[in-house]
């Protein structure tokens, strides 16, 4: 039988949701809006296993080996190789700053969820997270976007994907995995984000992906792989 959902447990779930939902998605979409390429955003998100493993060692007592430190260095080198050429573009510093905040929100939310809210049923946790994020993000949507919509197939498909796949199915699965496994090991699944995002961006958006980007992605992938060897 699932434990009773008290006020404290629900509050913990809401805080985790503000980081996992409002923080991560909010900062990511803000970065994309000011011009951060989708592939670069995916690459930065892909560092999450390393930052989470480091945080899990410091905050949750999960074991961390020296391979993780080397993996973090390699991953950062790969990210810098990809994003440095773009930093001269207008708004790029703001955009990549938002992506850094998105990465920290995702890692922080993962650690907070693992430490304080895994006892809660993932379905109830997701509902609380979505409601808490709605309260925080709705004022920004009204102020910045005016809730204006341009009806069309692309709009409906995009909104359906963001709601059903990103915020519901993806996060529900993620919460379930956190409930049944370590934070660092669960976060390791995010190593799939950079190559998948780069491929989809190239196919759907015609985004560039030259040898320079391939080298950066390879370094980051090697860093994440090495870092996961150092996670307990």
N, C-alpha and C positions, 0 to 999 in steps of 0.2 A: 504494500500500500504506500502511495506517495505521501511524504510528510505534509503536514498542514501548512498552507501558505499564509504565514503571518505577515504583519505589516513590515517588519524588518526585512524579511526575505524578498517581499515585493519591491521594497525600496532598493535593495541591492540589485535586483533584476533591472529596475529602471535606470540605475546609474550605469550598469553594464550596457544597456541599450543605447544610452546617450553616446557612449564611446563607439560601440560596434555599428550602430545604425546612423545616428545623427552626425557624429564626428567623422567616421570613416567615409560614408557616402557623401555627406555634405561637403567636406573638404575636397574629396576626389572630383565631384562634379564642378566645384568652383575652379579647380585647377584646369579641368578640361575646357571650361568656359573661357578662360583667359589664354588658352592656346597650348597647353601641355599636350604633346602627342599621346594618343591612346596607348601606344606601345611603351613609351617611356613611363607612363602612369602604371602600367602593368608591371614593368620591371621594378619600379620602386616598391610597389605592393608585394612583389615577390621576395623582398628582403625580410618580410614579416617573420618567417620562421627563425631567422637569426636574432632579431631584436626580441622576439618572444622567448627564445631559449635563454638569452642573456637575462631578461627580466625574471623568468621562471627560476633561474639559479639564484638570483639575488633576493627574490621576494617569496618564492614558494619552496625553496630548498631542493628543487630538482637538480640533479647532478649535471655539471657542465665541464667538459674537457677542453684542453687547449686547442683541439681541432676547431671548436666553435669560434674561438677568437680569430684564428687564421681564416676561417670561412667568412666571418664578418668583414675582415679586411679585403678579401677577394671580391666579395659581393659589392662592397662600397666602391672598389676600383672599377668594377664593371658598370655600375650605375653612373659614375662620374664620366667614364669614357663615352657613354651614350648621351648624357644630358649637357655636358660642358659646351659642346658646339652650339647649343640652343640658348645658352644663358644670355647671349647678346641681343636676342630678340626682345621687343617691347613686351613688358608684362611677364617675362619668363621667370624672373626672380620671385615675383609674387606667386606665380603658378606652382613652381617647384617648392616654395615654402608651404603652400597649401598641401602638396603631396606629402611633405615631411610630416605635417600635422595629421594627415590621414593615416600615415603609417604608424605614428605613435598612438593614435586613437585606436586603431585596430589591435595593436599589440597590448595596449593598456586594457582595452575591453576584454580581450582574451584572458589575460591574467586575473582581472577582477572577477569575471564570470567563473573562472575555475576556482578561485579562492572563496567566493562568497555566495554564489548562486547556482551551483550545479545540482543542489538537492531539489530545486524546483522543477516541475514537469516542463520539458522543453517547449511544449505547445503554449502553456501559460506564460512561460518566460518570454517567448517571442511576442505574444500579445501585449504584455506589459512594456516590452522594449519598443514596439511600434507606437503605442500610445504616448509614451514618454517622448519619443523622437518627434511625433506629430506636434506636440505642444511646443517644442523648441524650434522646429523648422518652419512651422506655418507662418509665423510673423515674417521670416525672411522671404518666403514664397510670395506673400502678399506685397511686401515692400519692394522687393527687387523685380519680381516678375508680374505682379498685378493679377496673378492667376489667369493670364491670357493664354488661350489655346488656339492652335491652328489645326483644325480637324484634318485628318488624312491617315492613310494606312501606316506611314512611318511613325506618326505620333502614337497611334493605338498599339502598334507592335512594340515600340520602345517602352511605353508605360507598362504594358502587360509584362514585358521581360523584367523590368526593374522591380515591379511589385511581386510577381509570382515566382520568379527565379532568384533574383538577387536578395530581396528583403525577406521572402517567405521560405521557399524551398531550400535555398542555399544556407541561410542562417539557421533554419530549423535543423538541418543536417549537422551543421557546425556545432550547435548547442548540444545535440545528442552525442556527438563525438567527444566534446569536452567533458560531458558527464561520465563517459565510460573510458577515458584515457587521459594521459598527461597533456599538459598545455603545449609543451615543446613538440611532442610527437604529432599532436593534432595539427598544430600550426605548420608542420612540415608539408602538409598537402598543398600549401600555397606555392610550392616550388613550380607547380604546373601553371601558375598564372602568367608569368612572362611569355613563354613560348606560345601559349594559347592566345593571349591578347595580341601579340605581334602578328600571328598568322591571320587572325580575324580582321585586324586593322588593315593588313595588306590586301586581303580579299574584299572586304566591304568598303573600305575608305580609300583604297589606293595609296596607303601610306608607304613612305620610303622604308627600305630595309636593305642597306648596303653592307659591305664587308665591315665597316666601322661599327655599325650596330650589331652585326653578328658576333664580332669579337667581344663587345661589351656584354652581350647576353650570355656568351659562353663563359666569360669570367664570373658573372653573377651566378650562373647555374652551378659552376664548379664550387663557388663559395657556399651556396646553400647546401649542396650535396655534402661538402666537407663539414659544414656546420652541423648538419643533422647527424653525422657520425659522432659528433661530440655531445649530442643531447642524450640524456639517459632514456 
